[in-house]
């Protein structure tokens, strides 16, 4: 166990640090990234995109999780209430079929999560599709590839720039 020596010098140093930190806004808050570059759309990301997919609680019977975050380009601030559309080729349907599409909204921390049926390989690669398509920011399409067809989750992260 480490003993803390409390004397006039350590108390003054600690108090001075607290005062200095409170005098500089944001010094005690978590740092945000500066000059965070926007996410570019991925090749093939918009394949079989269907505009206007409804916001749903789950696609099909579920069993697989698509999740990620949405942040603003530049300062990296989380973006709440942003619509993310998700679709994939799954055990319950092909990615061009409307019942294989659904959307979810980001929470106050910019995070999203939607349960869908297990993704299966198509054209040799198990992959999902995600789109930010709400209009406030530039549209971005992502097509992340799973490490293995046995994976039961996939993450994708968006950094958006104003439209």
DSSP file (Angstrom, degrees, kcal/mol; ACC not computed):
  #  RESIDUE AA STRUCTURE BP1 BP2  ACC     N-H-->O    O-->H-N    N-H-->O    O-->H-N    TCO  KAPPA ALPHA  PHI   PSI    X-CA   Y-CA   Z-CA
    1    1 A X              0   0    0      0, 0.0     2,-0.5     0, 0.0     0, 0.0   0.000 360.0 360.0 360.0 137.6    0.0    0.0    0.0
    2    2 A X        -     0   0    0      2,-0.0     2,-0.3     1,-0.0     0, 0.0  -0.779 360.0-139.6 -94.1 130.2    1.3    3.5   -0.9
    3    3 A X        -     0   0    0     -2,-0.5     2,-0.6     2,-0.0    -1,-0.0  -0.689  10.1-141.2 -86.7 139.8    1.2    6.2    1.8
    4    4 A X        -     0   0    0     -2,-0.3     2,-0.8     2,-0.0    -1,-0.0  -0.903  10.9-142.1-103.1 122.8    0.2    9.7    0.7
    5    5 A X        -     0   0    0     -2,-0.6     2,-0.8     1,-0.0     5,-0.1  -0.754  14.8-162.9 -87.7 111.3    2.2   12.4    2.4
    6    6 A X        +     0   0    0     -2,-0.8     2,-0.3     4,-0.1    -2,-0.0  -0.842  30.3 137.4 -98.6 108.7   -0.2   15.3    3.1
    7    7 A X     >  -     0   0    0     -2,-0.8     4,-2.2     1,-0.0     5,-0.2  -0.804  69.4 -85.9-136.1-178.9    1.8   18.4    3.9
    8    8 A X  H  > S+     0   0    0     -2,-0.3     4,-2.3     1,-0.2     5,-0.2   0.878 124.2  52.7 -59.4 -40.6    1.4   22.1    2.9
    9    9 A X  H  > S+     0   0    0      2,-0.2     4,-2.3     1,-0.2    -1,-0.2   0.928 111.6  43.6 -64.7 -47.0    3.3   21.6   -0.4
   10   10 A X  H  > S+     0   0    0      2,-0.2     4,-2.4     1,-0.2     5,-0.2   0.876 114.5  50.5 -69.4 -35.9    1.2   18.6   -1.7
   11   11 A X  H  X S+     0   0    0     -4,-2.2     4,-2.5     2,-0.2    -1,-0.2   0.918 112.5  46.4 -66.5 -42.1   -2.1   20.3   -0.7
   12   12 A X  H  X S+     0   0    0     -4,-2.3     4,-2.5    -5,-0.2    -2,-0.2   0.898 113.4  49.4 -65.9 -40.3   -1.1   23.6   -2.4
   13   13 A X  H  X S+     0   0    0     -4,-2.3     4,-1.9     2,-0.2    -2,-0.2   0.923 113.7  45.5 -65.1 -44.2    0.0   21.7   -5.6
   14   14 A X  H  X S+     0   0    0     -4,-2.4     4,-2.0     2,-0.2    -2,-0.2   0.925 114.3  48.0 -65.8 -44.6   -3.2   19.6   -5.7
   15   15 A X  H  X S+     0   0    0     -4,-2.5     4,-2.4     1,-0.2    -2,-0.2   0.896 110.7  51.5 -63.3 -40.8   -5.4   22.7   -5.1
   16   16 A X  H  X S+     0   0    0     -4,-2.5     4,-2.5     1,-0.2    -1,-0.2   0.877 108.2  52.3 -63.6 -37.6   -3.5   24.7   -7.7
   17   17 A X  H  X S+     0   0    0     -4,-1.9     4,-2.5     2,-0.2    -2,-0.2   0.912 109.9  48.2 -64.7 -42.8   -4.0   21.9  -10.3
   18   18 A X  H  X S+     0   0    0     -4,-2.0     4,-2.3     2,-0.2    -2,-0.2   0.926 113.2  47.6 -64.1 -44.7   -7.8   21.8   -9.6
   19   19 A X  H  X S+     0   0    0     -4,-2.4     4,-1.3     1,-0.2    -2,-0.2   0.910 113.0  48.4 -63.1 -42.2   -8.0   25.6   -9.9
   20   20 A X  H  X S+     0   0    0     -4,-2.5     4,-0.8     1,-0.2    -1,-0.2   0.908 112.1  49.1 -64.9 -41.7   -6.0   25.6  -13.2
   21   21 A X  H >< S+     0   0    0     -4,-2.5     3,-0.7     1,-0.2     6,-0.5   0.892 110.9  49.3 -66.3 -39.2   -8.1   22.8  -14.6
   22   22 A X  H 3< S+     0   0    0     -4,-2.3    -1,-0.2     1,-0.2    -2,-0.2   0.734 105.4  58.8 -74.2 -20.1  -11.4   24.5  -13.8
   23   23 A X  H 3< S+     0   0    0     -4,-1.3     2,-0.7    -5,-0.2    -1,-0.2   0.691  99.2  63.9 -79.0 -18.7  -10.1   27.8  -15.3
   24   24 A X  S X< S-     0   0    0     -4,-0.8     3,-2.0    -3,-0.7     4,-0.3  -0.904  91.4-129.8-108.6 106.3   -9.6   26.0  -18.7
   25   25 A X  T 3  S+     0   0    0     -2,-0.7    -3,-0.1     1,-0.2    -2,-0.1  -0.254  89.1  15.5 -57.5 136.7  -13.0   24.8  -20.1
   26   26 A X  T 3  S+     0   0    0     -4,-0.1     3,-0.4     1,-0.0    -1,-0.2   0.353  88.3 115.6  86.5  -6.2  -12.9   21.2  -21.2
   27   27 A X  S <  S+     0   0    0     -3,-2.0    -2,-0.1    -6,-0.5    -5,-0.1   0.857  84.2  38.0 -67.9 -33.1   -9.7   20.3  -19.4
   28   28 A X  S    S+     0   0    0     -4,-0.3    -1,-0.2    -7,-0.3     2,-0.2   0.505 104.4  88.0 -93.3  -4.5  -11.4   17.8  -17.1
   29   29 A X  S    S-     0   0    0     -3,-0.4     3,-0.1     1,-0.1     2,-0.0  -0.546  95.5 -84.7 -88.6 158.1  -13.8   16.6  -19.9
   30   30 A X        -     0   0    0     -2,-0.2     2,-0.1     1,-0.1    -1,-0.1  -0.343  51.3-110.0 -60.3 140.9  -12.8   13.7  -22.2
   31   31 A X        -     0   0    0     -4,-0.1     2,-0.3    -3,-0.1    -1,-0.1  -0.453  28.6-147.7 -72.5 144.6  -10.8   14.9  -25.2
   32   32 A X        -     0   0    0     -2,-0.1    44,-0.2    -3,-0.1     2,-0.1  -0.863  26.0-100.4-110.6 149.8  -12.5   14.9  -28.6
   33   33 A X        -     0   0    0     -2,-0.3     2,-0.4    42,-0.2     3,-0.4  -0.420  34.1-145.0 -66.2 139.0  -10.6   14.3  -31.8
   34   34 A X  S    S+     0   0    0      1,-0.2    41,-0.2    -2,-0.1    40,-0.1  -0.860  77.4  10.5-104.7 143.5   -9.8   17.4  -33.8
   35   35 A X  S    S-     0   0    0     39,-0.4     2,-0.4    -2,-0.4    -1,-0.2   0.852  79.4-179.6  59.7  38.1   -9.8   17.4  -37.6
   36   36 A X  B     -A   74   0A   0     38,-1.9    38,-2.6    -3,-0.4    -1,-0.2  -0.589  25.5-127.3 -71.3 122.1  -11.5   13.9  -37.7
   37   37 A X        -     0   0    0     -2,-0.4    -1,-0.1    36,-0.2     3,-0.1  -0.394  23.4-106.5 -73.7 145.9  -11.9   13.1  -41.4
   38   38 A X        -     0   0    0      1,-0.1     2,-0.3    -2,-0.1   122,-0.2  -0.347  36.3-102.4 -69.7 153.5  -15.3   12.0  -42.8
   39   39 A X        -     0   0    0    120,-3.0     2,-0.3    -2,-0.0   122,-0.2  -0.585  34.2-137.3 -74.3 133.2  -16.0    8.4  -43.7
   40   40 A X        -     0   0    0     -2,-0.3   100,-0.1     1,-0.1     2,-0.1  -0.682  26.1-101.5 -89.0 146.7  -15.9    7.7  -47.5
   41   41 A X        -     0   0    0     -2,-0.3     2,-0.3    98,-0.2   101,-0.2  -0.391  40.0-123.4 -63.4 144.7  -18.5    5.5  -49.1
   42   42 A X    >   -     0   0    0     99,-3.0     3,-2.2     1,-0.1     4,-0.4  -0.676  26.8 -97.9 -93.3 145.6  -17.2    2.0  -49.8
   43   43 A X  T 3  S+     0   0    0     -2,-0.3    -1,-0.1     1,-0.3   100,-0.0  -0.407 112.6  13.3 -57.4 128.3  -17.3    0.4  -53.2
   44   44 A X  T >  S+     0   0    0     -2,-0.1     3,-1.1     1,-0.0    -1,-0.3   0.410  91.8 119.6  82.3  -2.2  -20.4   -1.8  -53.4
   45   45 A X  T <  S+     0   0    0     -3,-2.2    97,-0.3     1,-0.2    -2,-0.1   0.833  73.4  48.6 -64.8 -32.7  -21.9   -0.3  -50.3
   46   46 A X  T >  S+     0   0    0     -4,-0.4     3,-2.1    95,-0.2    -1,-0.2   0.450  78.5 132.0 -89.9   1.0  -25.0    1.0  -52.1
   47   47 A X  T <  S+     0   0    0     -3,-1.1    -4,-0.0     1,-0.3     0, 0.0  -0.303  83.6   0.6 -54.5 129.8  -25.7   -2.4  -53.9
   48   48 A X  T 3  S+     0   0    0      1,-0.2    -1,-0.3    48,-0.0     2,-0.1   0.682  90.0 166.8  63.2  21.8  -29.4   -3.3  -53.4
   49   49 A X    <   -     0   0    0     -3,-2.1     2,-0.5    38,-0.0    -1,-0.2  -0.457  20.4-162.1 -64.7 135.4  -30.1   -0.1  -51.4
   50   50 A X    >   -     0   0    0     -2,-0.1     3,-0.8    47,-0.1    -1,-0.0  -0.958  18.0-131.0-121.9 109.9  -33.8    0.6  -51.0
   51   51 A X  T 3  S+     0   0    0     -2,-0.5    82,-0.0     1,-0.2     0, 0.0  -0.254  84.0  23.5 -59.4 143.0  -34.6    4.2  -50.0
   52   52 A X  T 3  S+     0   0    0      1,-0.2    -1,-0.2    81,-0.1    51,-0.1   0.700  71.2 176.6  79.5  22.2  -36.9    4.7  -47.1
   53   53 A X    <   -     0   0    0     -3,-0.8    -1,-0.2    49,-0.1    49,-0.1  -0.350  37.3-106.9 -56.9 138.5  -36.6    1.4  -45.2
   54   54 A X        -     0   0    0     47,-0.2    49,-2.1     1,-0.1     2,-0.4  -0.291  26.7-105.4 -70.6 152.4  -38.7    1.7  -42.1
   55   55 A X  B     +b  103   0B   0     47,-0.2     2,-0.3    -3,-0.1    49,-0.2  -0.662  52.1 178.0 -72.7 127.0  -37.2    2.1  -38.6
   56   56 A X        -     0   0    0     47,-2.6     3,-0.1    -2,-0.4    46,-0.1  -0.854  41.9-133.7-130.9 162.8  -37.6   -1.3  -36.9
   57   57 A X  S    S-     0   0    0      1,-0.4    58,-0.6    -2,-0.3     2,-0.3   0.724  92.5  -6.8 -86.6 -24.6  -36.8   -3.0  -33.6
   58   58 A X  B     -f  115   0C   0     56,-0.1     2,-0.6    45,-0.1    -1,-0.4  -0.960  64.6-125.0-164.2 151.4  -35.4   -6.1  -35.4
   59   59 A X  S >  S-     0   0    0     56,-2.6     3,-1.1    -2,-0.3    58,-0.1  -0.927  74.8 -40.3-102.9 124.9  -35.1   -7.5  -38.9
   60   60 A X  T 3  S-     0   0    0     -2,-0.6    55,-0.1     1,-0.2    40,-0.0  -0.225 114.3 -30.1  60.6-146.7  -36.6  -11.0  -39.1
   61   61 A X  T 3  S-     0   0    0      1,-0.2    -1,-0.2    -3,-0.0    55,-0.1   0.517  87.2-148.3 -85.7  -6.1  -36.0  -13.5  -36.3
   62   62 A X    <   +     0   0    0     -3,-1.1    56,-0.5    53,-0.1    -1,-0.2  -0.299  45.9 150.6  77.8-159.9  -32.6  -11.9  -35.4
   63   63 A X  E     +G  117   0C   0      1,-0.2     2,-0.3    54,-0.2    54,-0.2   0.229  63.5  74.8 109.8 -10.8  -29.6  -13.7  -34.0
   64   64 A X  E     -G  116   0C   0     52,-2.2    52,-3.0    54,-0.1     2,-0.5  -0.986  69.0-142.5-134.0 141.3  -26.9  -11.4  -35.5
   65   65 A X  E     -Gh 115 153C   0     87,-2.1    89,-2.2    -2,-0.3     2,-0.5  -0.919  10.4-169.7-114.5 127.0  -26.0   -7.9  -34.3
   66   66 A X  E     +Gh 114 154C   0     48,-2.6    48,-2.8    -2,-0.5     2,-0.3  -0.950  27.9 156.2-104.9 129.2  -25.0   -4.9  -36.5
   67   67 A X  E     +Gh 113 155C   0     87,-2.2    89,-2.1    -2,-0.5     2,-0.3  -0.929   4.9 125.3-147.7 169.7  -23.7   -2.1  -34.4
   68   68 A X  E     -Gh 112 156C   0     44,-1.9    44,-2.3    -2,-0.3     2,-0.3  -0.988  42.9 -86.8 167.6-163.4  -21.5    1.0  -34.5
   69   69 A X  E     -Gh 111 157C   0     87,-0.6    89,-3.0    -2,-0.3     2,-0.4  -0.919  16.0-146.8-136.1 160.0  -21.3    4.7  -33.9
   70   70 A X  E     + h   0 158C   0     40,-2.1     9,-2.5    -2,-0.3     2,-0.3  -0.988  25.5 170.2-131.3 121.8  -22.0    8.0  -35.7
   71   71 A X  E     -Ih  78 159C   0     87,-2.5    89,-3.0    -2,-0.4     2,-0.4  -0.873  34.7-104.7-129.0 161.6  -19.8   11.0  -35.1
   72   72 A X  E  >  - h   0 160C   0      5,-2.4     4,-1.9    -2,-0.3     5,-0.2  -0.686  38.4-112.1 -86.8 135.6  -19.4   14.4  -36.7
   73   73 A X  T  4 S+     0   0    0     87,-3.7     2,-1.2    -2,-0.4   -36,-0.2  -0.305  95.8  23.7 -60.7 149.8  -16.4   15.1  -38.9
   74   74 A X  B  4 S+A   36   0A   0    -38,-2.6   -38,-1.9     1,-0.2   -39,-0.4  -0.657 132.3  29.0  96.7 -79.6  -13.9   17.6  -37.4
   75   75 A X  T  4 S-     0   0    0     -2,-1.2    -1,-0.2   -41,-0.2    -2,-0.2   0.568  94.0-129.3 -97.0  -8.4  -14.6   17.4  -33.7
   76   76 A X     <  +     0   0    0     -4,-1.9    -3,-0.1     1,-0.2   -43,-0.1   0.650  44.1 167.5  74.0  14.4  -15.8   13.8  -33.4
   77   77 A X        -     0   0    0     -5,-0.2    -5,-2.4    -4,-0.1    -1,-0.2  -0.374  41.6-108.3 -63.5 138.1  -18.9   14.7  -31.4
   78   78 A X  B     -I   71   0C   0     -7,-0.2     2,-0.6    30,-0.1    -7,-0.2  -0.406  28.4-138.9 -66.0 144.1  -21.5   11.9  -31.2
   79   79 A X    >   -     0   0    0     -9,-2.5     3,-0.6    30,-0.2     2,-0.2  -0.914  16.1-158.5-112.1 110.4  -24.6   12.4  -33.3
   80   80 A X  T 3   +     0   0    0     -2,-0.6    27,-0.2    28,-0.2    28,-0.2  -0.510  69.6  22.5 -83.4 152.2  -27.9   11.4  -31.7
   81   81 A X  T 3  S+     0   0    0     25,-2.0     2,-0.3     1,-0.2    -1,-0.2   0.664  80.6 148.8  71.7  18.3  -31.1   10.6  -33.6
   82   82 A X    <   -     0   0    0     -3,-0.6    24,-1.8    25,-0.2     2,-0.5  -0.692  45.6-125.5 -89.7 139.4  -29.3    9.8  -36.9
   83   83 A X  E     -C  105   0B   0     -2,-0.3    50,-0.8    22,-0.2     2,-0.5  -0.706  24.9-173.6 -88.2 125.4  -31.0    7.1  -39.1
   84   84 A X  E     -CD 104 132B   0     20,-2.9    20,-2.2    -2,-0.5     2,-0.3  -0.982  11.0-151.8-119.7 121.7  -28.8    4.2  -40.2
   85   85 A X  E     -CD 103 131B   0     46,-2.8    46,-2.2    -2,-0.5     2,-0.4  -0.744  13.5-167.9 -92.3 141.6  -30.3    1.7  -42.7
   86   86 A X  E     +CD 102 130B   0     16,-3.5    16,-1.9    -2,-0.3     2,-0.3  -0.986  14.3 157.5-131.6 138.0  -29.0   -1.9  -42.5
   87   87 A X  E     +CD 101 129B   0     42,-2.0    42,-2.2    -2,-0.4     2,-0.3  -0.981   5.6 159.5-154.9 156.9  -29.5   -4.8  -45.0
   88   88 A X  E     - D   0 128B   0     12,-0.8     2,-0.7    -2,-0.3    40,-0.1  -0.983  47.9 -90.7-166.7 166.2  -27.7   -8.0  -45.8
   89   89 A X        +     0   0    0     38,-0.6    31,-2.3    -2,-0.3     5,-0.2  -0.847  62.2 166.9 -87.2 115.3  -28.0  -11.4  -47.5
   90   90 A X  B >   -JK  93 119D   0      3,-3.2     3,-0.9    -2,-0.7    29,-0.2  -0.654  55.3 -91.7-127.4 178.4  -29.1  -13.6  -44.5
   91   91 A X  T 3  S+     0   0    0     27,-1.9    28,-0.1     1,-0.2     3,-0.1   0.651 126.4  46.9 -65.5 -13.8  -30.5  -17.0  -43.7
   92   92 A X  T 3  S-     0   0    0      1,-0.3     2,-0.3    26,-0.2    -1,-0.2   0.472 123.9 -18.9-107.8  -4.2  -34.0  -15.4  -44.1
   93   93 A X  B <   -J   90   0D   0     -3,-0.9    -3,-3.2     7,-0.1    -1,-0.3  -0.936  65.4 -86.7 172.2 163.4  -33.6  -13.5  -47.3
   94   94 A X    >   -     0   0    0     -2,-0.3     3,-1.6    -5,-0.2     6,-0.2  -0.498  42.9-111.3 -86.7 158.3  -31.5  -11.9  -50.0
   95   95 A X  T 3  S+     0   0    0      1,-0.3    -6,-0.1    -2,-0.2    -1,-0.1   0.654 114.0  57.9 -68.7 -15.0  -30.2   -8.3  -49.7
   96   96 A X  T 3  S+     0   0    0     -9,-0.0     2,-0.3   -47,-0.0    -1,-0.3   0.574  85.0  98.2 -88.2  -8.5  -32.4   -7.0  -52.5
   97   97 A X  S X  S-     0   0    0     -3,-1.6     3,-2.3     1,-0.1     4,-0.1  -0.638  77.0-132.2 -83.8 133.4  -35.6   -8.1  -50.8
   98   98 A X  G >  S+     0   0    0     -2,-0.3     3,-1.7     1,-0.3    -1,-0.1   0.818 104.7  60.7 -54.1 -34.9  -37.5   -5.4  -48.8
   99   99 A X  G 3  S+     0   0    0      1,-0.3    -1,-0.3    -7,-0.1   -39,-0.2   0.588  96.4  62.5 -72.5  -6.5  -37.9   -7.6  -45.7
  100  100 A X  G <  S+     0   0    0     -3,-2.3   -12,-0.8    -6,-0.2     2,-0.3   0.328  95.2  79.2 -94.3   6.4  -34.1   -7.8  -45.5
  101  101 A X  E <   + C   0  87B   0     -3,-1.7     2,-0.3   -14,-0.2   -14,-0.2  -0.881  49.7 145.9-116.0 145.6  -33.9   -4.0  -44.9
  102  102 A X  E     - C   0  86B   0    -16,-1.9   -16,-3.5    -2,-0.3     2,-0.3  -0.964  28.1-138.0-165.3 165.9  -34.5   -2.0  -41.8
  103  103 A X  E     -bC  55  85B   0    -49,-2.1   -47,-2.6    -2,-0.3     2,-0.3  -0.903  11.2-170.0-131.0 159.6  -33.3    1.2  -40.1
  104  104 A X  E     - C   0  84B   0    -20,-2.2   -20,-2.9    -2,-0.3     2,-0.3  -0.913  20.0-122.0-140.4 166.1  -32.5    2.2  -36.6
  105  105 A X  E     - C   0  83B   0     -2,-0.3     8,-0.3   -22,-0.2   -22,-0.2  -0.859  26.5-112.3-113.4 148.1  -31.7    5.5  -34.8
  106  106 A X        -     0   0    0    -24,-1.8   -25,-2.0    -2,-0.3     6,-0.2  -0.457  30.4-128.0 -75.3 150.4  -28.5    6.4  -32.9
  107  107 A X    >   -     0   0    0      4,-2.6     3,-2.2   -27,-0.2   -25,-0.2  -0.145  43.0 -77.1 -85.2-172.6  -28.8    7.0  -29.2
  108  108 A X  T 3  S+     0   0    0      1,-0.3   -28,-0.2   -28,-0.2   -30,-0.1   0.719 133.7  52.3 -62.4 -21.1  -27.5   10.1  -27.2
  109  109 A X  T 3  S-     0   0    0      2,-0.1    -1,-0.3   -30,-0.1   -30,-0.2   0.314 120.1-107.9 -95.6   7.6  -24.0    8.7  -27.5
  110  110 A X  S <  S+     0   0    0     -3,-2.2   -40,-2.1     1,-0.3     2,-0.3   0.612  76.1 136.8  77.8  11.9  -24.2    8.3  -31.3
  111  111 A X  E     - G   0  69C   0    -42,-0.2    -4,-2.6   -33,-0.1     2,-0.3  -0.645  31.2-173.4 -93.9 148.9  -24.3    4.5  -30.9
  112  112 A X  E     + G   0  68C   0    -44,-2.3   -44,-1.9    -2,-0.3     2,-0.3  -0.958   7.2 178.2-136.2 158.6  -26.7    2.2  -32.8
  113  113 A X  E     + G   0  67C   0     -2,-0.3     2,-0.4    -8,-0.3   -46,-0.2  -0.912   1.6 177.3-160.7 129.6  -27.4   -1.5  -32.7
  114  114 A X  E     - G   0  66C   0    -48,-2.8   -48,-2.6    -2,-0.3     2,-0.4  -0.995  22.9-135.8-141.2 132.1  -29.9   -3.6  -34.7
  115  115 A X  E     +fG  58  65C   0    -58,-0.6   -56,-2.6    -2,-0.4     2,-0.3  -0.728  32.4 165.7 -88.5 133.4  -30.5   -7.4  -34.5
  116  116 A X  E     - G   0  64C   0    -52,-3.0   -52,-2.2    -2,-0.4   -56,-0.1  -0.842  43.0 -78.5-135.3 169.5  -30.9   -9.1  -37.9
  117  117 A X  E     - G   0  63C   0     -2,-0.3   -54,-0.2   -54,-0.2    -1,-0.1  -0.298  69.8 -71.5 -66.2 161.3  -30.8  -12.7  -39.1
  118  118 A X        -     0   0    0    -56,-0.5   -27,-1.9   -28,-0.1     2,-0.2  -0.296  52.0-124.8 -55.3 128.9  -27.4  -14.4  -39.4
  119  119 A X  B     -K   90   0D   0    -29,-0.2     2,-0.3    32,-0.2   -29,-0.3  -0.565  27.9-164.8 -74.8 139.1  -25.5  -13.1  -42.4
  120  120 A X        -     0   0    0    -31,-2.3     7,-0.4    -2,-0.2   -31,-0.2  -0.906  29.3 -87.0-123.8 155.5  -24.4  -15.7  -44.9
  121  121 A X        +     0   0    0     -2,-0.3     2,-0.4     5,-0.2     5,-0.3  -0.289  39.7 179.6 -63.5 141.3  -21.8  -15.4  -47.7
  122  122 A X  B >  S+L  125   0E   0      3,-1.3     3,-1.4     1,-0.1   -33,-0.1  -0.984  76.1   6.1-137.8 134.4  -22.8  -14.2  -51.1
  123  123 A X  T 3  S-     0   0    0     -2,-0.4    -1,-0.1     1,-0.2     3,-0.1   0.816 134.0 -62.0  57.8  31.7  -20.2  -13.9  -53.9
  124  124 A X  T 3  S+     0   0    0      1,-0.1     2,-0.5     0, 0.0    -1,-0.2   0.236 120.2  88.3  87.4 -14.1  -17.7  -15.5  -51.5
  125  125 A X  B <   -L  122   0E   0     -3,-1.4    -3,-1.3    -5,-0.1     2,-0.6  -0.969  67.9-139.3-125.0 125.3  -17.8  -12.9  -48.8
  126  126 A X        +     0   0    0     -2,-0.5    20,-3.1    -5,-0.3     2,-0.3  -0.706  46.8 151.0 -75.9 124.2  -20.1  -12.6  -45.8
  127  127 A X  B     -M  145   0F   0     -2,-0.6   -38,-0.6    -7,-0.4     2,-0.3  -0.973  35.9-141.3-151.7 161.6  -20.8   -8.9  -45.5
  128  128 A X  E     -D   88   0B   0     16,-2.0     2,-0.4    -2,-0.3   -40,-0.2  -0.763  14.0-135.9-118.7 168.5  -23.4   -6.4  -44.4
  129  129 A X  E     +D   87   0B   0    -42,-2.2   -42,-2.0    -2,-0.3     2,-0.3  -0.987  21.3 176.7-126.7 138.7  -24.6   -3.1  -45.8
  130  130 A X  E     -DE  86 142B   0     12,-2.1    12,-3.1    -2,-0.4     2,-0.4  -0.990   4.5-171.9-138.6 147.4  -25.2    0.1  -43.9
  131  131 A X  E     -DE  85 141B   0    -46,-2.2   -46,-2.8    -2,-0.3     2,-0.6  -0.997  21.8-152.3-141.9 136.9  -26.2    3.6  -45.0
  132  132 A X  E     +DE  84 140B   0      8,-2.5     8,-1.5    -2,-0.4   -48,-0.2  -0.952  36.8 152.3 -96.2 121.7  -26.5    7.0  -43.4
  133  133 A X        +     0   0    0    -50,-0.8   -81,-0.1    -2,-0.6     6,-0.1   0.022  24.0 114.4-143.3  31.5  -29.2    8.5  -45.6
  134  134 A X  S    S-     0   0    0    -51,-0.3     4,-0.1     4,-0.1   -50,-0.1   0.733  72.9-125.7 -84.1 -22.3  -31.1   11.1  -43.6
  135  135 A X  S    S+     0   0    0      2,-0.5    28,-0.2    -3,-0.0     4,-0.1   0.058  88.3  93.4 105.3 -27.7  -30.0   14.3  -45.4
  136  136 A X  S    S+     0   0    0     26,-0.1    27,-1.7     2,-0.1     2,-0.3   0.840  98.9  26.6 -67.7 -31.8  -28.6   16.5  -42.7
  137  137 A X  B    S-N  162   0G   0     25,-0.3    -2,-0.5    26,-0.1    25,-0.3  -0.769 108.3 -74.4-122.0 169.1  -25.1   15.1  -43.5
  138  138 A X        -     0   0    0     23,-2.9    23,-0.2    -2,-0.3    -4,-0.1  -0.409  57.4-103.0 -65.9 139.2  -23.7   13.6  -46.7
  139  139 A X        -     0   0    0     -6,-0.1     2,-0.4    -2,-0.1    -6,-0.2  -0.375  40.1-170.0 -64.0 137.4  -24.9   10.1  -47.6
  140  140 A X  E     -E  132   0B   0     -8,-1.5    -8,-2.5  -100,-0.1     2,-0.4  -0.999   8.3-162.5-133.2 131.5  -22.4    7.4  -46.8
  141  141 A X  E     -E  131   0B   0     -2,-0.4   -99,-3.0   -10,-0.2     2,-0.3  -0.955  10.0-169.6-113.2 131.5  -22.7    3.7  -47.8
  142  142 A X  E     -E  130   0B   0    -12,-3.1   -12,-2.1    -2,-0.4     2,-0.1  -0.917  15.6-173.8-121.1 148.9  -20.6    1.0  -46.0
  143  143 A X        -     0   0    0     -2,-0.3   -14,-0.2   -14,-0.2     2,-0.2  -0.594  15.9-173.9-137.3  72.1  -20.0   -2.6  -46.9
  144  144 A X        -     0   0    0     -2,-0.1   -16,-2.0   -16,-0.1     2,-0.4  -0.464  16.1-138.6 -72.5 141.6  -18.0   -4.2  -44.1
  145  145 A X  B     -M  127   0F   0    -18,-0.2   -18,-0.3    -2,-0.2     2,-0.1  -0.818  16.5-122.6-100.9 136.8  -16.8   -7.8  -44.6
  146  146 A X        -     0   0    0    -20,-3.1   -20,-0.2    -2,-0.4     3,-0.1  -0.448  10.4-132.4 -75.9 150.3  -17.0  -10.3  -41.7
  147  147 A X  S    S+     0   0    0      1,-0.2     2,-0.3    -2,-0.1    -1,-0.1   0.816  90.8   5.4 -68.9 -31.4  -13.8  -12.1  -40.6
  148  148 A X    >   -     0   0    0    -22,-0.0     3,-1.8     1,-0.0    -1,-0.2  -0.991  68.5-122.1-151.7 145.8  -15.6  -15.4  -40.7
  149  149 A X  T 3  S+     0   0    0     -2,-0.3   -22,-0.0     1,-0.3    -1,-0.0   0.668 113.1  63.2 -62.7 -13.8  -19.1  -16.7  -41.8
  150  150 A X  T 3  S+     0   0    0    -30,-0.0    -1,-0.3   -32,-0.0   -30,-0.0   0.557  76.0 115.0 -87.1  -9.1  -19.5  -17.9  -38.2
  151  151 A X    <   -     0   0    0     -3,-1.8   -32,-0.2     1,-0.1     3,-0.1  -0.282  51.4-160.3 -59.4 147.4  -19.3  -14.4  -36.7
  152  152 A X        +     0   0    0    -34,-0.1   -87,-2.1     1,-0.1     2,-0.3   0.195  68.9  38.3-116.2  13.6  -22.5  -13.3  -35.0
  153  153 A X  E     -h   65   0C   0    -89,-0.2     2,-0.3   -38,-0.0   -87,-0.2  -0.988  55.9-167.0-157.2 160.4  -21.8   -9.5  -35.0
  154  154 A X  E     -h   66   0C   0    -89,-2.2   -87,-2.2    -2,-0.3     2,-0.3  -0.977  10.8-151.9-151.4 136.0  -20.4   -6.8  -37.2
  155  155 A X  E     +h   67   0C   0     -2,-0.3     2,-0.3   -89,-0.2   -87,-0.2  -0.840  12.8 176.8-111.8 148.2  -19.4   -3.2  -36.4
  156  156 A X  E     -h   68   0C   0    -89,-2.1   -87,-0.6    -2,-0.3     2,-0.4  -0.980  12.0-155.9-147.1 139.8  -19.3   -0.2  -38.7
  157  157 A X  E     -h   69   0C   0     -2,-0.3     2,-0.4   -89,-0.2   -87,-0.2  -0.958   4.1-156.7-124.1 135.1  -18.5    3.4  -37.7
  158  158 A X  E     -h   70   0C   0    -89,-3.0   -87,-2.5    -2,-0.4     2,-0.5  -0.894  10.2-172.0-111.0 136.5  -19.6    6.6  -39.5
  159  159 A X  E     -h   71   0C   0     -2,-0.4  -120,-3.0   -89,-0.2     2,-0.3  -0.976  26.2-160.0-122.6 114.3  -17.9   10.0  -39.4
  160  160 A X  E     -h   72   0C   0    -89,-3.0   -87,-3.7    -2,-0.5     2,-0.4  -0.690  14.6-157.0-106.2 147.1  -20.3   12.4  -41.2
  161  161 A X        -     0   0    0     -2,-0.3   -23,-2.9   -23,-0.2   -87,-0.0  -0.908  39.8 -88.9-115.2 148.2  -19.8   15.8  -42.8
  162  162 A X  B      N  137   0G   0     -2,-0.4   -25,-0.3   -25,-0.3   -26,-0.1  -0.156 360.0 360.0 -54.9 147.0  -22.6   18.3  -43.3
  163  163 A X              0   0    0    -27,-1.7    -1,-0.2   -28,-0.2   -26,-0.1   0.469 360.0 360.0 -71.7 360.0  -24.5   18.0  -46.6
